[in-house]
């Protein structure tokens, strides 16, 4: 990932070169391979370059087109370049060697925003139109590269991360109370929101255009509008099509300027990524390092009954099945939250709710980089598409008036047990009735019951403060364009979750890890072509009888070992050793809670009486039942620590 920056004096004048220098220094770790500062009167460009593809080695930014009319700063990667090159009549060696940024500016100068549907991959762009004196900011549809901006009547300042904007004189670094409160309550519904006042994020799939006196925002992409029904003649045709989509996605993301490694769990998604990548390694790479997180050796071994918590056995089975893989287990022995939390906050510029997971992730990425990797692959988006569970199979069949097939699916799914089948049918009927509720009524219900949507750790928050900040009302207003998706149906839930949570939050987190470890993070299962196709496939291909994830299992048959394809327990629990890691730091956690209680904002936000009771009655072993009062601590304490330390490190002005 590369750090982009721009300053535009909208009413004329000259950009101070010192401001550009300060911006470049703030973005230094985001791009260690090249540094470009280009002052042009009222405009100034900054790029700290990280080389992530072989083509990037020929790249100098900004790139230009049409005799200098267009200037573009580019961070990211364009996938499926062959289609874009054909459309632009770029052939031969040029098609193979052209940097992605140069390909992007040619596409933009040919089609403008109308051509963005041809762009695949992870990218953020800053585009200047000299003739029209217009500045355009845009991000890829899934938000996997960040881009932020500050705008007033006199100037526009844009940067990959807020740190680049705050480096410019006259822009104060001050936290946004609503944003912090929303994050504490897990109301990730404001796609433009950052943790700082006066700074907005370009939304995933959004174009923001500025003139000398105007500004305009357009959403050029919405996943739900891109879904088209996918129907083939036979079950095997779906399997063949998925294999082809996966191979194409893997081929695109393995275009790396160095060795590739995989962050691999014991689940279906990242193991599939690993074994498929092993067949397409770039250059002279002969082995594929895969890194799997496992619990601390001192963990007590306790976890919920419906999960598996130690993934080493499944990871080892995959490595044995595919000898190209080189497995290393990461246990992050002895490490805790305080070893990573401040570094993560500084890099990602936001509190991180899953900070316990970041303990092992930090070690995993550091180990991979120290052993020569430049690119890390994972399978984080798999559950939404590639390995979707097919939960709506019966309901879809009934909606299509395939009554007998729908009834058969319920009967088979219930294991031919009449009582279980009746209960499944009743739940299905209730979901379908809920889906028929008018959006206006659904809006009123959410306003009334919205607090029930918050996760269990929100119990640590002060309800009065949440009401004063209108957390629920603002969240419901943000959801208004997609209120018809608040049905309880699994497919609709995925569309809402992806649009309002996964897509907006992924870019800054990936950018932060990239800055910390000099790596490029990629997920082939976030390939737009693959995900759109999966959403168009009927649920009956993803679930048949009692077998869920049926499509992915068939596609990976023979490629993954049976031990992974047919696990008796499907849900993996990362950081099952959370209790051990927090217990080691318990004295320091208590001190931190006391420190937080002295801050005026945090004193209003958190229920400190509750927190102190929990810390006083700390469980002696890992709680494994939701009915256990200590069960919530695995999410409550990390959230409080992350929010609290971030607020104290970034005071209000």
C-alpha positions in Angstrom: 0.0 0.0 0.0 1.2 3.5 -0.8 0.5 6.8 1.1 -1.3 9.3 -1.1 -1.7 13.0 -0.3 -2.9 16.2 -2.0 -3.5 19.8 -1.1 -5.6 22.1 -3.3 -6.1 25.8 -2.6 -9.5 26.1 -4.2 -9.4 29.9 -4.7 -5.9 30.0 -6.0 -2.6 30.9 -4.4 0.4 28.6 -3.8 0.7 25.5 -1.7 3.4 25.8 0.9 6.1 23.2 0.1 6.6 22.7 3.8 3.1 21.4 4.2 3.8 18.8 1.5 7.0 17.8 3.3 5.1 17.4 6.5 2.5 15.3 4.8 5.1 13.1 3.2 6.8 12.5 6.5 3.5 11.6 8.2 3.0 9.0 5.4 6.6 7.8 5.4 6.0 4.3 6.8 3.0 3.8 4.5 5.3 3.8 1.5 9.0 3.1 2.0 10.0 2.5 -1.6 9.7 5.9 -3.2 8.8 9.5 -2.3 7.3 12.0 -4.7 6.4 15.6 -3.9 5.1 17.7 -6.8 4.1 21.3 -6.1 2.2 22.9 -8.9 1.0 26.3 -7.8 -2.3 26.0 -6.0 -2.0 22.2 -6.1 0.4 19.9 -4.4 0.8 16.1 -4.9 2.4 13.7 -2.4 3.0 10.0 -2.7 5.1 7.6 -0.5 5.3 4.6 -2.7 5.2 0.9 -1.7 6.0 -1.5 -4.6 3.4 -4.3 -4.5 3.5 -5.6 -8.1 6.4 -6.1 -10.6 4.8 -3.3 -12.8 5.2 -0.8 -9.9 8.9 -0.7 -10.4 8.4 1.5 -13.4 5.9 3.8 -11.7 6.5 7.5 -11.0 3.5 9.4 -9.5 1.4 11.2 -10.3 0.8 9.7 -13.7 -0.6 11.9 -16.4 -2.7 11.6 -19.6 -4.1 13.7 -22.4 -1.2 16.1 -22.6 -1.3 16.8 -18.9 -5.0 17.3 -18.5 -5.3 14.4 -16.1 -3.0 13.7 -13.1 -3.6 10.7 -11.0 -2.3 9.4 -7.7 -3.0 5.7 -7.3 -2.8 3.2 -4.4 -3.6 -0.4 -4.9 -3.8 -3.0 -7.6 -6.1 -3.6 -10.7 -7.1 -7.2 -11.1 -8.2 -9.0 -14.3 -6.1 -6.5 -16.3 -6.5 -8.5 -19.5 -10.1 -7.3 -20.0 -9.2 -3.7 -19.3 -6.2 -3.9 -21.7 -8.3 -5.4 -24.5 -10.9 -2.6 -24.1 -8.2 0.0 -24.3 -6.4 -1.8 -27.2 -3.3 -2.3 -25.2 -1.4 -5.4 -26.3 1.9 -7.2 -26.2 4.7 -6.3 -23.9 3.0 -3.0 -23.0 0.0 -4.9 -21.6 2.3 -7.0 -19.4 4.5 -4.2 -18.2 2.2 -1.1 -17.8 1.9 -0.1 -14.1 -1.6 -0.3 -12.7 -1.7 3.4 -12.1 -0.9 4.1 -15.8 -3.7 1.7 -16.8 -6.1 3.4 -14.5 -5.4 6.9 -15.9 -5.9 5.6 -19.4 -9.2 4.1 -18.5 -10.3 7.2 -16.7 -9.4 9.5 -19.6 -11.3 7.3 -22.0 -14.5 6.7 -20.0 -14.4 8.7 -16.8 -16.6 7.4 -14.0 -18.7 5.4 -16.5 -15.7 3.0 -16.9 -15.4 2.1 -13.2 -17.4 -1.1 -13.7 -14.4 -2.4 -15.7 -12.0 -1.8 -12.7 -11.5 -4.8 -10.5 -9.2 -5.0 -7.5 -8.2 -2.9 -4.5 -7.6 0.8 -5.2 -7.9 4.4 -4.1 -7.4 7.3 -6.5 -6.9 11.0 -6.4 -7.6 12.5 -9.8 -7.0 16.1 -10.9 -8.7 17.5 -14.1 -6.6 20.6 -15.1 -9.1 21.8 -17.7 -12.2 21.7 -15.6 -10.3 22.5 -12.3 -12.0 19.6 -10.6 -10.6 17.2 -8.0 -12.0 13.6 -7.8 -11.5 11.1 -5.0 -12.7 7.5 -5.3 -12.3 4.1 -3.6 -12.8 0.6 -4.8 -16.3 -1.0 -4.3 -15.2 -3.0 -1.3 -13.2 -0.3 0.4 -9.9 -2.3 0.6 -7.8 0.8 0.2 -8.5 3.9 2.5 -8.9 7.5 1.4 -9.8 10.5 3.6 -10.3 14.2 3.2 -10.9 17.6 4.9 -12.6 20.3 2.9 -13.6 23.9 3.5 -14.2 26.9 1.3 -10.5 27.6 1.0 -8.9 24.2 0.4 -9.3 20.5 0.1 -6.7 18.2 1.8 -6.8 14.5 0.9 -4.7 11.6 2.2 -4.8 7.9 2.5 -5.0 8.2 6.3 -5.9 11.0 8.7 -2.3 11.3 9.8 -1.5 12.8 6.4 -4.2 15.5 6.8 -3.3 16.3 10.4 0.3 17.0 9.3 -1.0 20.0 7.4 -0.9 23.3 9.4 -4.3 24.6 10.5 -6.1 21.2 10.8 -6.5 20.2 14.4 -6.4 16.6 15.6 -9.6 16.2 17.7 -11.6 13.1 18.3 -15.3 12.9 17.2 -17.4 12.0 20.3 -20.2 10.5 18.2 -17.8 8.4 16.2 -16.1 7.0 19.4 -19.5 6.3 21.0 -20.7 4.5 17.8 -17.6 2.4 17.8 -18.1 1.5 21.4 -21.7 0.4 20.7 -20.6 -1.4 17.5 -22.9 0.8 15.4 -20.7 0.7 12.3 -23.3 2.2 10.0 -21.9 5.6 9.1 -19.7 4.8 6.1 -18.1 8.2 5.9 -17.3 8.4 9.6 -13.8 8.7 11.0 -12.7 9.1 14.6 -11.7 12.8 14.0 -13.7 15.9 13.6 -13.5 17.6 10.3 -12.2 14.5 8.5 -14.4 12.2 6.4 -13.7 8.9 4.7 -14.5 8.4 1.1 -17.0 5.6 1.2 -16.4 2.3 -0.5 -17.7 2.6 -4.1 -18.0 6.4 -3.8 -16.8 9.3 -5.9 -16.4 12.7 -4.3 -15.8 15.5 -6.7 -14.8 19.1 -5.8 -14.9 22.2 -7.9 -13.6 25.6 -6.8 -17.0 26.3 -5.1 -18.9 23.0 -5.3 -18.7 19.4 -4.1 -20.7 16.4 -5.1 -20.9 12.8 -3.9 -22.0 9.8 -6.0 -22.1 6.1 -5.2 -21.0 4.4 -8.3 -21.3 0.9 -6.8 -23.8 -1.1 -4.7 -23.4 -4.8 -4.5 -27.2 -5.5 -4.3 -27.7 -3.7 -7.6 -25.0 -5.8 -9.3 -26.4 -9.2 -8.4 -27.8 -11.1 -11.4 -29.4 -14.6 -11.2 -27.0 -17.4 -12.0 -28.7 -20.5 -13.3 -27.0 -23.5 -14.9 -28.4 -26.8 -16.3 -26.8 -29.1 -13.7 -25.2 -29.1 -10.2 -21.8 -29.9 -11.7 -22.0 -26.8 -13.9 -22.0 -24.7 -10.7 -19.0 -26.5 -9.4 -17.1 -26.0 -12.6 -18.0 -22.3 -12.7 -16.9 -21.8 -9.1 -13.5 -23.5 -9.8 -12.9 -21.2 -12.8 -13.8 -18.1 -10.8 -11.5 -19.1 -7.9 -8.6 -19.8 -10.2 -9.1 -16.4 -11.9 -9.2 -14.6 -8.5 -6.1 -16.4 -7.2 -4.2 -15.7 -10.4 -4.9 -11.9 -10.0 -3.9 -11.6 -6.4 -0.6 -13.6 -6.8 0.8 -10.8 -9.0 3.3 -9.8 -6.4 6.7 -8.1 -6.3 8.0 -10.7 -3.9 7.3 -13.9 -2.1 3.7 -14.7 -1.1 2.5 -16.3 2.2 -0.9 -17.2 3.6 -2.5 -16.5 6.9 -4.3 -19.9 7.2 -6.8 -21.0 9.8 -8.3 -24.5 10.0 -11.5 -23.4 8.1 -12.6 -23.9 4.6 -11.8 -20.5 3.2 -8.1 -19.8 3.9 -7.2 -23.5 3.5 -8.7 -23.3 0.0 -6.8 -20.1 -0.7 -3.6 -21.8 0.4 -3.8 -25.0 -1.7 -5.0 -23.1 -4.8 -2.2 -20.5 -4.5 0.4 -23.3 -4.1 -0.2 -24.1 -7.8 0.4 -20.6 -9.0 3.4 -19.3 -7.1 5.2 -16.4 -8.8 8.8 -16.3 -10.0 11.3 -18.6 -8.4 9.2 -19.3 -5.2 9.0 -23.0 -4.7 7.4 -23.3 -1.3 4.3 -21.4 0.1 4.7 -20.4 3.8 1.4 -20.7 5.7 1.0 -19.4 9.2 -1.6 -20.6 11.6 -2.5 -19.1 15.0 -2.7 -21.5 17.9 -3.4 -20.9 21.6 -0.7 -20.0 24.1 0.9 -23.2 25.5 -0.4 -22.2 29.0 -4.1 -22.0 27.9 -6.4 -24.1 30.1 -8.0 -25.8 27.1 -11.6 -24.6 27.8 -13.9 -23.4 25.1 -17.6 -23.5 24.0 -18.9 -26.9 23.0 -19.9 -25.9 19.5 -16.5 -24.6 18.4 -13.0 -25.9 17.7 -10.3 -23.7 19.4 -7.0 -25.2 18.3 -6.5 -25.2 14.6 -3.1 -26.9 14.4 -4.5 -30.4 13.5 -6.5 -29.1 10.6 -3.6 -26.9 9.4 -1.2 -29.9 9.6 -3.7 -32.1 7.6 -3.7 -29.5 4.8 0.1 -29.2 4.9 0.5 -33.0 4.7 -2.0 -33.1 1.8 -0.2 -30.3 -0.1 3.6 -30.7 0.3 4.3 -27.3 -1.3 2.9 -25.7 1.9 5.4 -24.9 4.6 3.4 -24.7 7.9 4.5 -22.6 10.9 2.4 -22.3 14.1 2.1 -18.9 15.8 1.2 -19.1 19.5 2.3 -15.6 20.6 3.3 -17.1 23.9 3.4 -14.7 26.8 2.1 -11.7 24.8 -0.9 -9.6 25.8 -3.0 -6.6 24.7 -0.5 -4.0 26.0 2.2 -5.4 23.7 0.2 -4.3 20.6 -2.6 -1.9 21.4 -0.8 1.4 21.1 1.1 0.4 17.9 -2.2 -0.8 16.3 -4.0 2.4 17.3 -1.3 4.6 15.8 -1.2 2.7 12.6 -4.9 2.3 12.1 -6.0 5.6 13.7 -9.1 4.0 15.3 -10.0 1.8 18.2 -10.0 -1.9 17.4 -12.7 -4.0 19.0 -10.9 -7.3 18.2 -7.6 -6.3 19.7 -7.1 -9.7 21.3 -6.9 -11.2 17.8 -4.3 -8.6 17.0 -1.9 -10.1 19.5 -1.3 -13.1 17.3 -1.9 -11.3 14.0 0.9 -8.9 14.8 3.3 -11.8 15.5 2.1 -13.6 12.4 2.7 -10.7 10.1 6.0 -9.9 11.6 7.2 -13.5 11.3 6.1 -13.7 7.6 7.9 -10.4 6.8 11.1 -11.5 8.6 11.1 -14.7 6.5 10.9 -12.8 3.2 7.2 -12.5 2.4 6.0 -9.3 0.7 2.4 -10.3 0.2 0.0 -12.0 2.6 -3.2 -13.7 1.4 -6.2 -14.7 3.6 -9.8 -15.8 3.1 -11.6 -13.3 5.2 -14.5 -12.7 2.8 -15.2 -16.4 2.2 -18.3 -16.8 4.4 -20.2 -14.1 2.4 -19.6 -15.8 -1.0 -17.4 -18.8 -1.7 -18.3 -20.8 1.4 -21.7 -19.3 2.1 -23.8 -21.6 4.2 -26.9 -21.6 2.0 -29.2 -20.8 5.0 -32.0 -19.6 2.8 -32.3 -22.7 0.6 -35.7 -23.8 1.7 -37.1 -20.3 1.8 -35.9 -19.5 -1.7 -37.5 -22.7 -3.0 -40.8 -21.8 -1.4 -40.6 -18.2 -2.8 -40.1 -19.8 -6.3 -43.2 -21.9 -5.6 -41.1 -25.1 -5.7 -43.2 -26.3 -2.7 -42.2 -30.0 -2.8 -38.5 -29.2 -3.1 -38.7 -26.7 -0.3 -40.5 -29.2 1.9 -37.9 -31.8 1.1 -35.1 -29.4 2.1 -36.7 -28.8 5.5 -37.3 -32.5 6.0 -33.8 -33.5 5.1 -32.2 -30.6 7.0 -34.1 -31.7 10.1 -32.8 -35.3 9.8 -36.2 -36.7 9.0 -37.4 -35.8 12.5 -41.0 -34.5 12.5 -40.7 -32.2 15.5 -37.4 -30.6 14.3 -38.9 -30.2 10.8 -42.0 -28.5 12.3 -39.8 -26.1 14.2 -37.7 -25.3 11.2 -40.8 -24.6 9.2 -42.2 -22.3 11.9 -39.0 -20.3 12.1 -38.9 -20.0 8.3 -42.5 -18.7 8.3 -41.7 -16.1 11.0 -38.7 -14.9 9.0 -40.8 -14.6 5.8 -43.5 -12.7 7.7 -40.8 -10.4 9.1 -39.5 -9.8 5.6 -43.0 -8.7 4.5 -43.1 -5.9 7.1 -43.2 -2.4 5.4 -39.9 -0.5 5.7 -41.7 2.4 7.5 -42.9 0.1 10.2 -39.5 -1.6 10.4 -37.9 1.8 10.9 -40.2 2.6 13.8 -39.5 -0.9 15.4 -35.8 -0.4 15.1 -36.0 3.0 16.7 -37.9 1.5 19.6 -35.8 -1.7 19.9 -32.5 -0.6 18.4 -30.5 -1.0 21.5 -31.2 -4.8 21.3 -29.1 -4.8 18.1 -26.0 -3.9 20.0 -23.6 -6.7 20.9 -23.3 -8.1 24.4 -20.3 -6.0 25.4 -22.4 -2.8 24.9 -23.7 -3.6 28.4 -20.5 -1.9 29.6 -21.8 1.4 28.2 -23.9 4.0 30.0 -27.4 3.8 28.4 -28.1 7.4 29.3 -25.1 8.6 27.4 -26.0 6.5 24.4 -29.5 8.1 24.4 -28.0 11.6 24.7 -25.8 11.0 21.7 -28.8 9.6 19.7 -26.8 6.5 18.8 -29.8 4.4 17.8 -31.7 7.1 16.0 -28.6 8.1 14.0 -27.9 4.4 13.2 -31.5 3.9 12.0 -31.3 7.0 9.8 -28.0 5.7 8.2 -29.8 2.4 7.4 -32.7 4.1 5.7 -31.6 3.5 2.1 -31.5 -0.3 2.8 -34.3 -0.6 5.4 -35.9 -3.2 3.1 -32.9 -5.5 3.8 -33.5 -5.5 7.6 -35.6 -8.7 7.2 -33.6 -11.3 9.3 -32.9 -13.3 6.2 -29.3 -14.4 6.0 -28.6 -13.1 2.5 -30.0 -9.7 3.4 -28.0 -9.7 6.6 -24.8 -10.3 4.6 -25.6 -7.4 2.2 -26.1 -5.0 5.2 -23.1 -6.3 7.0 -20.8 -6.0 4.0 -22.0 -2.5 3.0 -22.0 -0.9 6.5 -19.4 -2.8 8.4 -16.9 -5.0 6.5 -16.3 -2.8 3.5 -15.9 0.6 5.4 -13.7 -0.8 8.1 -11.3 -3.0 6.1 -9.2 -0.4 4.4 -7.7 1.4 7.3 -7.0 -1.9 9.2 -5.2 -3.4 6.2 -3.3 -0.1 5.7 -2.2 -0.1 9.3 -0.9 -3.7 9.1 0.9 -2.8 5.9 2.6 0.2 7.6 3.6 -1.9 10.6 5.1 -4.8 8.7 5.8 -3.6 5.2 3.4 -6.1 3.7 0.6 -6.0 1.2 -2.6 -7.8 2.4 -4.9 -9.4 -0.2 -8.0 -11.6 -0.1 -8.9 -13.5 -3.3 -12.3 -14.3 -1.8 -13.0 -10.5 -1.9 -12.8 -10.6 -5.7 -15.7 -8.6 -7.0 -16.5 -10.9 -9.9 -16.5 -13.9 -7.6 -18.6 -12.3 -4.9 -21.2 -11.0 -7.3 -21.5 -14.4 -8.9 -21.9 -16.2 -5.6 -24.7 -13.8 -4.6 -26.5 -14.7 -7.8 -26.3 -18.5 -7.2 -29.4 -20.1 -5.6 -29.0 -21.1 -2.0 -30.0 -24.7 -3.0 -26.5 -25.0 -4.5 -24.9 -23.9 -1.1 -27.1 -26.2 1.0 -28.4 -29.6 0.1 -30.2 -31.5 2.9 -28.1 -31.2 6.0 -24.9 -30.4 4.2 -24.2 -26.7 4.2 -21.4 -25.0 2.2 -22.2 -27.7 -0.3 -20.9 -25.8 -3.3 -17.5 -25.0 -1.8 -17.1 -28.5 -0.5 -17.8 -30.0 -3.9 -15.4 -27.6 -5.6 -12.6 -28.5 -3.2 -13.2 -32.2 -3.1 -9.8 -33.9 -3.6 -8.0 -30.6 -3.3 -8.5 -30.4 0.5 -8.2 -33.3 2.9 -11.4 -34.9 4.1 -10.4 -33.9 7.7 -11.0 -30.2 6.7 -13.9 -30.7 4.3 -15.9 -32.8 6.8 -15.0 -31.4 10.2 -17.5 -32.5 12.9 -17.5 -28.9 14.2 -17.5 -26.1 11.7 -17.0 -22.9 13.8 -13.4 -22.0 14.7 -12.7 -19.8 17.8 -9.7 -17.6 17.4 -8.1 -16.3 20.6 -9.7 -19.0 22.7 -6.9 -18.2 25.2 -8.3 -14.7 25.8 -8.8 -15.4 29.5 -5.2 -16.4 30.1 -3.9 -13.3 28.2 -6.2 -10.9 30.1 -5.5 -12.6 33.5 -1.8 -12.0 33.1 -2.5 -8.3 32.7 -5.3 -8.1 35.3 -3.5 -5.7 37.7 -2.7 -3.3 34.8 -6.2 -3.6 33.4 -7.6 -2.5 36.8 -5.3 0.5 36.9 -6.4 1.4 33.4 -10.0 1.3 34.3 -9.3 3.7 37.3 -7.4 6.0 34.9 -10.3 6.0 32.4 -12.8 6.9 35.2 -10.9 10.2 35.7 -11.5 11.3 32.1 -14.7 13.4 31.6 -15.8 11.7 28.4 -15.0 8.1 29.4 -16.7 8.7 32.8 -19.9 9.4 30.9 -19.4 6.6 28.3 -18.7 3.6 30.5 -20.5 2.0 33.4 -17.6 1.8 35.8 -19.5 0.3 38.6 -20.2 -2.7 36.4 -16.6 -2.9 35.1 -15.2 -2.9 38.6 -17.6 -5.6 39.7 -16.4 -7.8 36.8 -12.8 -7.1 37.6 -13.3 -7.9 41.3 -15.0 -11.2 40.5 -12.6 -12.2 37.8 -13.2 -15.9 36.8 -10.5 -18.4 37.7 -10.8 -20.3 34.4 -12.1 -19.6 30.9 -15.9 -19.1 30.9 -17.5 -21.2 28.2 -21.2 -20.6 28.5 -23.1 -17.4 27.6 -25.0 -17.8 30.8 -21.8 -17.3 32.8 -21.4 -13.7 33.9 -17.8 -13.8 32.9 -18.4 -14.9 29.4 -18.9 -11.3 28.2 -15.4 -10.3 29.4 -13.7 -11.7 26.3 -15.3 -8.8 24.3 -16.1 -6.2 27.0 -12.6 -5.7 28.4 -10.7 -5.5 25.1 -13.3 -3.0 23.8 -13.1 -0.8 26.9 -9.2 -0.9 26.8 -9.1 0.0 23.1 -11.7 2.8 23.3 -10.2 4.2 26.5 -6.6 4.3 25.5 -7.5 5.8 22.1 -9.5 8.6 23.7 -6.7 9.4 26.2 -4.1 9.4 23.4 -6.2 11.7 21.2 -7.9 14.3 23.4 -10.6 16.6 22.4 -9.5 20.1 21.4 
